[in-house]
Amino acid sequence: MVILGLIGDGKNPGACLLRDGELVAFIEEERLTRFKSSHGFFPARSARRCLDMAGISTLDAVDAIAWGWDSTKYPGAMLRFFARSHFANRARTRNPVRAGEAPGAGAIAGVLRLVFEERPARRLERVREQLRQTGLPGRIPPVHFVSHHLAHAASVYYLSGLDHAAILVMDGSGEEACTTIAEGRGDTIRILESIPIPDSLGWYYAAFTELLGFEPYRDEGKLMGLAAYGRPDARWEEAVARVLASRPDGAYTVNPRYTLLGHHFLGNHFSDDLAALCGMARRKEEPLTDDHRNLAFAVQTGLERAALGLARRAMERVGSRNLCLAGGVSLNCKMNGVLRRESGCESLFVQPAANDSGTALGAALLLSRRIDRLVRFRLDHTHYGPGFTSDEIRETLDLCRLDYEEPPDVAEAAARLIAEDRVVGWFQGRMEFGPRALGGRSILANAVSPGTAGLVNRRVKFREPWRPFCPSMSAGFEKAWLESGETAPFMIVAYQAAEGWAEKLPSVVHVDGSVRPQTVSGALAPAGRPENRFHALLRALGGQVGYEVVLNTSFNVRGEPMVCSPLDAVRCYTGTGMDAVVIGDFLLRKRRDR
């Protein structure tokens, strides 16, 4: 049985393929289009590549397609909300909207378009049309629409290795829900509670992301990182409380006056009322001030407070101290760290592709359970993307007329360069899924040198100097380095560094003492090789600098997706201040500074 999971035409499209109960491939569309996030794209390239990786050349071999969005629900929910606010012109009982406030013209036009485009028959027709445009021969298999939040829930619970867990989904919105609490027990997932549009924590965070001059639905990580530089400020706490009101029991509301409703002259995701409330709408080129930093701190704190109440509510309703997180809001590592420490959970599992791309996987898992077999396992790596042979890599390097070496041990060679404070691109095996580089498509540098973070931001990533970096470390090292001593394979939960380590590894500890670590086990060889080269590099680096820890960031520059192919890696390497790159068995170096 072959099932193709898809999500597209919205945020973070992607595709996955299950065959006979095994996850064969999972790819985000942006990695192949080379457009960051690829919002609005149909996952044509990722679908085709998944089929190629499975050795499938015709759609006749695909038994069914799972689409991670249920088109029978969404337009009605949006219409009901806008009808209440625009036509009824009265206060909402939970979150008052003043008389006369109404959606902007752009929002109304968007909903009218959705009413037409998201009709089940029209959506099915569009999916079939777009599949034909991939050029794949054969009949179009049956397409099954799956509830978006249920797909999010399946993507995390069925890969958690847990038999009973509370599931919390938080994102912009599914068809109707913005937040969902569910129970995973054995083979089944049961929705217990849904919070509908417009009470969206994703929209709340996106509004402030854009207000602070960043790109909404793409740069939320910048707001999270900036928050660490802020301090409590009563002015901004009061402003945030006007937008997001939450209680310890998990109840919360988001005032749509500041997100969806009213005029949107200054921004798309925040209203002019929010700009008036805060007295600002930062331009991208405008320098950051203490007001910006303190507002970011208040926004992040507000999110953490609401999520903490929701997590406790979910675990109480389910009767389990195991907690699973999915949905785009769950990419907030700092929030996840607060939930791990303060919610009372005993086990926390976060889907590494918590954004919408993960629903392609969740939809496929649910459909497989329905028509074939249950697929459940403990996810221990994310390397399900394309890989390339040595011959394919050599062909690319020769085509680009590049000089290269073939050292007997590329891990040892890379470790020597990193110990010399060189910035090294690292391209090995199959590509990761999710936004974090986990040793397949990484840029690596010396975590011990205090100037490394600034150098990588300035010369390689071309991004803001205050942006933090993550550490990758050999499994076992976390027992001494992290305050919790827990393993953390996916860089998606923030921890506090143990006392003294900020001085020893200054380039991977954020200004607030937090780290977003990856622990790397030598027992794993996700690229299908007999050894794990990334773990070997960490071991070799430990022998040179004293610590089996490396600064690890995604192999890309600001505004671009992570590299996928050898040619992508070569372009990034030659167009930046990287000193060297290891691609498979090959090492390329630039001249040393004179």
Wavefront OBJ file of the C-alpha trace (Angstrom):
o trace
v 0.000 0.000 0.000
v 1.430 3.370 -1.068
v 0.009 6.562 0.442
v 1.107 10.039 -0.608
v 0.567 12.742 2.029
v 0.256 16.335 0.828
v -0.386 19.831 2.135
v -0.238 22.925 -0.020
v -1.682 26.187 -1.289
v -1.214 27.661 2.188
v 1.702 27.894 4.582
v 4.730 25.567 4.401
v 3.627 23.036 1.755
v 5.212 19.604 1.648
v 4.812 15.924 0.821
v 5.555 12.527 2.329
v 5.240 8.929 1.229
v 4.303 5.839 3.223
v 4.811 2.409 1.707
v 3.661 -0.768 3.450
v 3.672 0.939 6.820
v 7.108 2.572 6.463
v 7.913 6.265 6.130
v 9.998 6.414 2.952
v 10.304 10.156 2.317
v 9.263 13.538 3.682
v 10.216 16.813 1.956
v 9.167 20.437 2.321
v 8.413 22.184 -0.951
v 10.675 25.160 -0.189
v 13.785 22.979 -0.391
v 13.080 22.297 -4.068
v 11.524 25.593 -5.211
v 14.288 27.535 -3.393
v 11.670 30.051 -2.174
v 11.613 30.399 1.623
v 8.462 28.767 3.050
v 6.893 28.633 -0.476
v 3.600 29.927 0.894
v 0.771 29.313 -1.574
v 2.619 26.672 -3.606
v 1.158 23.300 -4.518
v 3.629 20.592 -3.346
v 4.305 19.391 -6.896
v 8.095 19.140 -6.676
v 8.143 17.516 -3.255
v 5.450 15.014 -4.295
v 7.393 14.032 -7.385
v 10.669 13.735 -5.468
v 9.026 11.523 -2.823
v 7.824 9.217 -5.586
v 11.269 9.204 -7.200
v 12.875 8.260 -3.881
v 10.454 5.339 -3.618
v 11.292 4.237 -7.169
v 7.787 5.092 -8.375
v 7.410 6.572 -11.857
v 3.635 6.537 -12.281
v 0.657 7.554 -10.184
v -0.823 4.135 -10.895
v 1.415 2.828 -8.104
v -0.115 5.214 -5.536
v -3.155 3.790 -3.754
v -4.406 6.985 -2.115
v -3.580 10.619 -1.411
v -4.121 12.238 1.992
v -4.535 16.030 2.032
v -3.919 17.699 5.414
v -6.867 20.083 5.265
v -10.620 19.407 5.257
v -12.163 21.723 2.696
v -15.711 21.015 3.877
v -15.300 23.136 7.027
v -13.117 26.212 6.543
v -15.243 28.711 4.557
v -18.242 28.294 6.827
v -16.224 29.047 9.958
v -14.732 32.206 8.489
v -18.078 33.400 7.156
v -19.735 32.881 10.528
v -17.057 34.948 12.257
v -17.174 37.805 9.762
v -20.966 37.801 9.746
v -20.973 38.203 13.521
v -18.488 41.066 13.477
v -19.489 42.882 10.299
v -23.217 42.411 9.831
v -24.526 41.784 13.346
v -22.350 44.692 14.565
v -22.587 43.682 18.199
v -20.162 42.657 20.938
v -18.913 39.132 21.187
v -19.709 37.629 24.553
v -16.182 36.348 25.219
v -14.086 39.114 23.727
v -15.914 42.387 23.046
v -15.657 44.033 19.655
v -16.936 47.591 19.623
v -19.831 48.542 17.381
v -18.694 49.718 13.989
v -15.547 47.597 13.869
v -15.448 45.370 10.825
v -13.043 43.305 8.753
v -10.929 45.187 6.273
v -11.880 44.964 2.598
v -8.912 42.697 1.917
v -10.029 40.244 4.592
v -13.576 40.136 3.228
v -12.320 39.610 -0.325
v -10.068 36.823 0.908
v -12.942 35.041 2.606
v -15.165 35.351 -0.459
v -12.354 33.798 -2.497
v -12.041 30.990 0.032
v -15.775 30.302 -0.140
v -15.340 29.588 -3.826
v -11.898 28.007 -3.857
v -12.396 25.801 -0.792
v -15.642 24.169 -1.866
v -14.974 20.419 -1.573
v -15.679 19.739 -5.240
v -13.550 22.698 -6.348
v -10.673 21.778 -4.026
v -10.729 18.177 -5.238
v -10.731 19.369 -8.835
v -7.781 21.692 -8.172
v -5.737 18.975 -6.463
v -6.338 16.653 -9.389
v -5.437 19.368 -11.904
v -2.237 20.233 -10.084
v -1.224 16.585 -9.819
v -1.590 16.247 -13.577
v 0.689 19.260 -13.999
v 3.514 17.381 -12.280
v 3.835 15.418 -15.516
v 3.509 12.071 -13.800
v 1.634 9.552 -15.943
v -1.174 7.322 -14.718
v -4.566 7.757 -13.115
v -5.090 10.164 -10.237
v -5.644 8.071 -7.087
v -8.488 8.801 -4.648
v -7.919 12.007 -2.650
v -8.961 12.054 1.025
v -9.323 15.347 2.907
v -8.219 15.118 6.550
v -8.991 17.573 9.348
v -6.004 19.901 9.721
v -5.694 19.797 13.513
v -6.336 16.062 13.604
v -3.465 15.688 11.117
v -1.256 17.854 13.358
v -2.189 15.657 16.322
v -1.435 12.434 14.445
v 1.910 13.769 13.212
v 3.143 14.119 16.784
v 1.342 11.388 18.757
v 1.955 8.491 16.359
v 5.671 9.355 16.280
v 6.073 10.002 20.012
v 6.479 6.401 21.151
v 3.873 7.080 23.868
v 0.801 4.939 24.556
v -1.174 7.655 26.328
v -0.662 11.402 26.045
v -2.316 14.806 26.066
v -1.994 16.444 22.651
v -1.960 20.228 22.286
v -2.167 21.784 18.812
v -1.612 25.550 18.527
v -1.329 27.378 15.211
v -2.808 30.178 13.108
v -5.916 28.166 12.368
v -7.125 24.912 10.981
v -10.423 24.864 9.155
v -12.268 26.230 12.210
v -9.986 25.694 15.198
v -7.015 27.761 16.300
v -6.179 25.561 19.305
v -7.110 21.931 19.895
v -6.782 19.646 22.907
v -6.859 15.932 22.110
v -6.191 12.609 23.784
v -3.958 9.954 22.311
v -4.609 6.545 23.803
v -3.302 3.386 22.211
v -4.092 3.540 18.504
v -6.740 6.259 18.667
v -6.809 10.046 18.836
v -9.869 11.787 20.243
v -10.525 15.541 20.009
v -11.661 16.847 23.394
v -11.802 20.598 22.949
v -11.321 23.143 20.174
v -10.982 26.910 20.404
v -12.309 28.468 17.187
v -11.432 31.448 15.023
v -10.503 34.229 15.870
v -8.846 33.257 19.180
v -5.571 32.357 17.513
v -2.234 32.341 19.318
v -0.581 32.066 15.903
v -2.309 35.202 14.639
v -1.447 36.971 17.903
v 2.241 36.201 17.512
v 2.240 36.934 13.758
v 0.640 40.358 14.376
v 3.424 41.396 16.731
v 6.065 39.815 14.490
v 4.973 42.098 11.656
v 4.507 45.099 13.958
v 8.158 44.748 15.007
v 9.307 44.856 11.378
v 9.755 41.143 10.697
v 8.097 38.836 8.178
v 4.984 37.160 9.652
v 4.682 33.377 9.320
v 8.425 33.258 8.662
v 10.325 35.406 11.160
v 8.568 34.493 14.407
v 11.893 33.054 15.546
v 13.354 36.563 15.373
v 10.747 37.868 17.803
v 11.486 34.926 20.098
v 15.228 35.605 19.965
v 14.773 39.347 20.453
v 12.609 38.771 23.536
v 15.637 37.516 25.471
v 17.128 41.028 25.270
v 14.026 42.650 26.771
v 12.956 43.358 30.315
v 9.584 43.511 32.096
v 7.836 46.788 31.332
v 4.360 47.604 32.680
v 3.492 49.638 29.589
v 3.997 46.715 27.224
v 2.480 44.169 29.600
v -0.710 46.241 29.639
v -0.722 46.569 25.850
v -0.248 42.835 25.328
v -2.987 42.071 27.861
v -5.394 44.118 25.722
v -4.693 41.725 22.837
v -4.300 38.390 24.626
v -6.161 37.656 27.848
v -5.441 34.305 29.506
v -6.196 32.522 32.771
v -4.309 29.772 34.628
v -7.119 27.298 33.838
v -6.279 27.494 30.126
v -9.082 29.804 29.046
v -7.870 32.621 26.797
v -9.132 35.073 24.167
v -7.424 37.031 21.402
v -9.085 40.349 20.574
v -9.589 40.350 16.782
v -9.726 44.140 16.793
v -5.927 43.997 16.774
v -5.498 41.159 14.265
v -8.296 40.547 11.723
v -10.674 43.458 12.209
v -10.493 47.120 11.318
v -8.197 48.941 8.928
v -4.904 47.416 7.753
v -3.127 50.357 6.155
v 0.140 49.747 8.007
v 0.256 45.934 7.957
v -1.476 42.786 6.800
v -1.415 40.758 10.005
v -1.874 43.584 12.499
v -4.560 46.245 12.391
v -3.983 49.978 12.599
v -5.528 49.754 16.083
v -2.600 47.611 17.247
v -0.139 50.172 15.899
v -2.055 52.889 17.757
v -2.141 50.818 20.941
v 1.633 50.319 20.858
v 2.497 53.673 19.300
v 4.703 52.022 16.714
v 4.946 50.056 13.499
v 8.643 49.429 12.991
v 10.099 49.544 9.497
v 12.535 46.781 8.620
v 15.469 49.152 8.306
v 14.679 50.989 11.540
v 17.183 50.349 14.367
v 15.952 48.278 17.286
v 15.373 50.115 20.552
v 14.701 49.099 24.138
v 10.991 49.609 23.447
v 11.140 46.999 20.666
v 13.051 44.584 22.867
v 10.759 45.070 25.857
v 7.638 44.676 23.724
v 9.044 41.418 22.325
v 9.641 40.247 25.896
v 6.021 41.017 26.829
v 4.661 39.268 23.713
v 6.726 36.145 24.396
v 5.737 36.134 28.068
v 2.062 36.443 27.106
v 2.345 33.446 24.788
v 4.094 31.364 27.445
v 1.445 32.206 30.037
v -1.408 31.175 27.722
v 0.348 27.991 26.566
v 1.153 26.998 30.142
v -2.525 27.184 31.094
v -3.489 25.184 28.016
v -0.884 22.478 28.677
v -2.036 22.013 32.260
v -5.660 21.942 31.122
v -4.881 19.344 28.452
v -3.042 17.011 30.827
v -5.759 17.333 33.460
v -8.519 16.526 30.975
v -6.647 13.566 29.536
v -5.336 12.231 32.831
v -1.774 11.859 31.599
v 1.483 13.705 32.327
v 2.753 12.951 28.832
v 2.445 15.983 26.554
v 2.682 16.138 22.744
v 2.914 19.479 20.914
v 2.236 20.334 17.270
v 1.092 23.311 15.198
v 3.246 26.243 14.079
v 3.217 27.906 17.512
v 4.991 24.798 18.844
v 8.126 25.796 16.925
v 8.648 28.369 19.700
v 11.550 26.714 21.511
v 11.475 29.140 24.428
v 7.781 28.427 25.072
v 8.438 24.688 24.844
v 11.149 25.036 27.463
v 8.731 26.770 29.825
v 6.172 23.982 29.316
v 8.825 21.349 30.004
v 9.865 23.018 33.258
v 6.631 24.443 34.639
v 3.616 22.540 33.283
v 4.124 19.437 35.407
v 4.609 17.171 32.400
v 6.740 14.076 32.829
v 7.448 13.546 29.137
v 7.380 16.171 26.380
v 7.496 15.356 22.662
v 7.386 18.102 20.030
v 6.953 17.369 16.331
v 10.161 18.626 14.600
v 8.017 19.753 11.635
v 5.345 21.276 13.863
v 4.275 23.746 11.161
v 1.802 22.969 8.391
v 4.209 20.766 6.459
v 3.840 18.227 9.259
v 0.163 17.769 8.426
v 1.120 16.039 5.173
v 2.696 13.371 7.370
v -0.130 13.354 9.904
v -2.771 13.029 7.181
v -0.910 10.099 5.634
v -0.627 8.376 9.030
v -4.358 8.772 9.680
v -5.313 7.527 6.224
v -2.976 4.562 6.569
v -4.669 3.630 9.850
v -8.060 3.840 8.136
v -7.397 1.876 4.923
v -4.225 -0.133 5.499
v -2.392 -0.383 8.819
v -1.422 1.705 11.812
v 2.015 3.305 11.534
v 3.511 4.156 14.937
v 7.131 4.493 15.997
v 9.419 6.696 18.061
v 10.915 9.305 15.726
v 14.642 9.448 16.406
v 15.877 11.343 13.351
v 14.494 13.583 10.605
v 16.667 12.529 7.655
v 13.912 11.530 5.225
v 14.775 13.923 2.387
v 16.870 13.435 -0.750
v 20.390 12.017 -0.599
v 23.117 11.995 -3.240
v 25.790 9.485 -4.235
v 29.497 10.261 -4.427
v 29.302 10.076 -8.217
v 26.465 12.614 -8.291
v 28.384 14.965 -5.979
v 31.590 14.622 -7.993
v 29.699 15.371 -11.197
v 28.388 18.625 -9.690
v 31.833 19.695 -8.457
v 33.410 18.955 -11.820
v 30.634 20.795 -13.630
v 31.316 23.858 -11.462
v 35.072 23.504 -12.167
v 35.948 23.426 -8.485
v 39.089 22.027 -6.900
v 38.431 19.489 -4.180
v 40.152 16.931 -1.985
v 39.128 13.452 -0.882
v 40.565 13.146 2.641
v 40.598 9.676 4.193
v 38.457 10.947 7.090
v 36.261 13.941 6.268
v 34.972 14.158 9.842
v 38.511 14.510 11.200
v 39.404 17.031 8.484
v 36.319 19.154 9.225
v 37.000 19.031 12.982
v 40.555 20.330 12.440
v 39.244 23.278 10.424
v 36.577 24.102 13.010
v 39.165 23.962 15.805
v 41.136 26.557 13.807
v 38.058 28.819 13.919
v 37.103 28.120 10.310
v 33.428 28.110 9.324
v 32.613 24.841 7.581
v 29.599 23.789 5.512
v 28.522 20.217 6.226
v 26.495 18.255 3.661
v 25.979 14.578 4.448
v 23.441 11.897 3.652
v 19.730 12.567 3.378
v 18.310 16.007 4.074
v 16.442 16.758 7.316
v 12.810 17.801 7.511
v 11.746 20.671 9.740
v 13.399 24.067 10.180
v 16.404 22.908 12.241
v 19.694 21.729 10.774
v 20.504 18.416 12.439
v 23.748 17.332 10.839
v 22.627 16.707 7.275
v 22.635 20.268 5.896
v 24.520 22.334 8.484
v 26.985 25.182 8.822
v 29.394 24.432 11.663
v 31.767 26.599 13.697
v 33.753 26.610 16.929
v 31.482 27.016 19.965
v 34.463 27.697 22.247
v 35.623 30.930 20.582
v 33.688 33.970 21.850
v 33.624 35.748 18.473
v 32.249 32.843 16.455
v 28.551 33.767 16.599
v 29.176 37.307 15.403
v 31.452 36.098 12.628
v 28.917 33.578 11.310
v 26.074 36.101 11.460
v 28.107 38.765 9.687
v 30.159 36.846 7.139
v 28.128 33.756 6.352
v 24.446 34.024 7.291
v 24.152 37.780 6.556
v 21.656 38.215 9.370
v 21.108 40.355 12.444
v 24.051 40.321 14.893
v 21.855 39.514 17.897
v 20.505 36.248 16.477
v 21.514 33.196 18.577
v 22.902 29.837 17.452
v 22.257 26.290 18.574
v 24.739 23.692 19.857
v 24.998 20.097 18.691
v 26.673 17.791 21.214
v 27.549 14.148 21.620
v 24.903 12.234 23.536
v 25.900 12.086 27.176
v 27.483 15.527 27.234
v 24.080 17.059 28.101
v 24.268 15.514 31.569
v 27.018 17.970 32.486
v 26.051 20.870 30.268
v 22.267 21.252 30.568
v 20.476 22.026 33.825
v 18.049 19.161 33.175
v 20.482 16.599 31.775
v 17.852 15.475 29.224
v 18.457 14.243 25.697
v 17.153 16.619 23.030
v 17.539 15.314 19.466
v 15.632 18.004 17.529
v 16.690 21.511 18.691
v 13.065 22.359 19.447
v 13.056 22.782 23.234
v 15.026 25.478 25.063
v 17.008 24.547 28.158
v 19.108 26.537 30.580
v 22.838 25.950 30.405
v 24.349 24.678 33.639
v 26.349 27.142 35.673
v 29.696 28.104 34.138
v 29.046 26.794 30.637
v 28.197 30.195 29.156
v 31.832 31.155 29.701
v 33.177 27.869 28.308
v 30.953 27.772 25.198
v 29.996 31.421 24.683
v 28.912 31.209 21.041
v 26.008 28.817 21.649
v 24.510 30.213 24.862
v 21.930 32.970 24.385
v 21.992 36.196 26.366
v 19.406 34.805 28.828
v 21.471 31.666 29.490
v 19.279 29.452 27.311
v 20.315 26.947 24.664
v 18.403 24.991 21.993
v 20.485 21.813 21.860
v 20.727 18.769 19.654
v 22.087 15.628 21.260
v 23.692 13.304 18.704
v 23.916 9.568 19.224
v 26.647 7.543 17.577
v 24.227 4.632 17.316
v 22.229 6.404 14.614
v 23.215 6.406 10.972
v 20.234 8.088 9.280
v 22.087 8.449 5.992
v 22.262 4.687 5.675
v 26.011 4.623 6.282
v 27.718 2.174 8.673
v 28.983 5.100 10.767
v 27.504 8.410 11.818
v 29.838 11.033 10.412
v 28.327 13.896 12.358
v 28.911 12.091 15.654
v 32.429 11.238 14.499
v 33.037 14.938 13.839
v 31.912 15.822 17.369
v 34.194 13.186 18.850
v 37.123 14.453 16.807
v 36.382 18.070 17.760
v 36.322 17.107 21.420
v 39.866 15.838 21.088
v 40.957 19.202 19.654
v 39.057 21.832 21.687
v 38.105 19.817 24.780
v 34.328 19.709 24.232
v 32.245 17.538 21.923
v 30.062 20.517 21.031
v 29.784 22.521 17.825
v 27.872 25.610 16.768
v 25.331 24.293 14.264
v 23.109 26.425 12.064
v 21.146 25.657 8.909
v 23.054 25.541 5.619
v 21.576 28.668 4.021
v 21.733 32.444 4.157
v 19.042 34.725 5.514
v 15.867 34.621 3.458
v 16.653 31.347 1.692
v 15.612 27.773 2.528
v 18.064 25.156 3.696
v 20.124 23.687 0.843
v 18.982 20.396 -0.626
v 21.304 19.421 -3.495
v 25.083 19.564 -3.962
v 24.571 22.451 -6.391
v 22.590 24.367 -3.741
v 25.465 23.778 -1.309
v 28.080 24.960 -3.808
v 26.129 28.143 -4.528
v 25.803 28.942 -0.822
v 29.451 28.132 -0.133
v 30.865 30.195 -2.976
v 28.519 33.124 -2.325
v 29.354 33.527 1.381
v 32.328 33.840 3.688
v 32.387 30.139 4.522
v 35.961 28.873 4.733
v 35.355 25.299 3.633
v 32.652 22.802 2.860
v 32.437 19.037 3.175
v 30.023 17.494 0.679
v 29.883 13.741 1.050
v 33.421 12.412 0.635
v 34.794 15.707 -0.711
v 36.400 18.720 0.958
v 36.581 22.157 -0.652
v 38.604 24.972 0.885
v 39.041 28.670 0.231
v 42.336 30.445 0.626
v 43.337 31.482 4.116
v 43.114 35.154 5.021
v 46.378 36.961 4.360
l 1 2 3 4 5 6 7 8 9 10 11 12 13 14 15 16 17 18 19 20 21 22 23 24 25 26 27 28 29 30 31 32 33 34 35 36 37 38 39 40 41 42 43 44 45 46 47 48 49 50 51 52 53 54 55 56 57 58 59 60 61 62 63 64 65 66 67 68 69 70 71 72 73 74 75 76 77 78 79 80 81 82 83 84 85 86 87 88 89 90 91 92 93 94 95 96 97 98 99 100 101 102 103 104 105 106 107 108 109 110 111 112 113 114 115 116 117 118 119 120 121 122 123 124 125 126 127 128 129 130 131 132 133 134 135 136 137 138 139 140 141 142 143 144 145 146 147 148 149 150 151 152 153 154 155 156 157 158 159 160 161 162 163 164 165 166 167 168 169 170 171 172 173 174 175 176 177 178 179 180 181 182 183 184 185 186 187 188 189 190 191 192 193 194 195 196 197 198 199 200 201 202 203 204 205 206 207 208 209 210 211 212 213 214 215 216 217 218 219 220 221 222 223 224 225 226 227 228 229 230 231 232 233 234 235 236 237 238 239 240 241 242 243 244 245 246 247 248 249 250 251 252 253 254 255 256 257 258 259 260 261 262 263 264 265 266 267 268 269 270 271 272 273 274 275 276 277 278 279 280 281 282 283 284 285 286 287 288 289 290 291 292 293 294 295 296 297 298 299 300 301 302 303 304 305 306 307 308 309 310 311 312 313 314 315 316 317 318 319 320 321 322 323 324 325 326 327 328 329 330 331 332 333 334 335 336 337 338 339 340 341 342 343 344 345 346 347 348 349 350 351 352 353 354 355 356 357 358 359 360 361 362 363 364 365 366 367 368 369 370 371 372 373 374 375 376 377 378 379 380 381 382 383 384 385 386 387 388 389 390 391 392 393 394 395 396 397 398 399 400 401 402 403 404 405 406 407 408 409 410 411 412 413 414 415 416 417 418 419 420 421 422 423 424 425 426 427 428 429 430 431 432 433 434 435 436 437 438 439 440 441 442 443 444 445 446 447 448 449 450 451 452 453 454 455 456 457 458 459 460 461 462 463 464 465 466 467 468 469 470 471 472 473 474 475 476 477 478 479 480 481 482 483 484 485 486 487 488 489 490 491 492 493 494 495 496 497 498 499 500 501 502 503 504 505 506 507 508 509 510 511 512 513 514 515 516 517 518 519 520 521 522 523 524 525 526 527 528 529 530 531 532 533 534 535 536 537 538 539 540 541 542 543 544 545 546 547 548 549 550 551 552 553 554 555 556 557 558 559 560 561 562 563 564 565 566 567 568 569 570 571 572 573 574 575 576 577 578 579 580 581 582 583 584 585 586 587 588 589 590 591 592 593 594
